[in-house]
Amino acid sequence: MLTVVAASMSGCAGETGQSGSGGGSAPSATDKTSRESYDQFVAQMAEILAVTGEQAGWTTEFSEPWPLEPGNELTPEPCDVENWRTSPYQLSLQVLGPGAEDLQADRDAMIRYMEDQGLEVSGVLGDPSYPEGVAWNAFGRGENGLMVDYAVSSHHRAITLHGECSAHPSMQNKVSQEAP
């Protein structure tokens, strides 16, 4: 069992002028098509999994194997759920995989990756006093609504990736390797 300690954070507010949690200016949205957003999302997830050193044995939150089969679709979600009618959209997915032996080293490697990608790292939780099975976490927020939420325990890893927000009209439709 993986126990994840995390806080919900709002996505990008894009063109609505609203800011996400924590105040400040809202992330902007790109104008990438759903196909461009999907390809970038899949590539980003592959990079994140490479950092873990475990690229096999991952499943989605819907129990589908990762990487997705060509016909499996992702449904873009509003970046700003409170203003969903005018919000740009983004792809979001959680994948679950094998645990790690050295939780601190594993989480620190992900933090370095997030920093190298220009993400602002926060929500860093975990220390040797944590009981067995409780996850060590790190959260990274980047430009245009990009977010990575990472949790690792000796039993499992959980990665939630929120891709960049896009205001392109195609982002209101499902997308897969076959369906733009």
Order of alpha helices (4+ residues) and beta strands (2+ residues): alpha-beta-beta-beta-beta-alpha-beta-beta-beta-beta
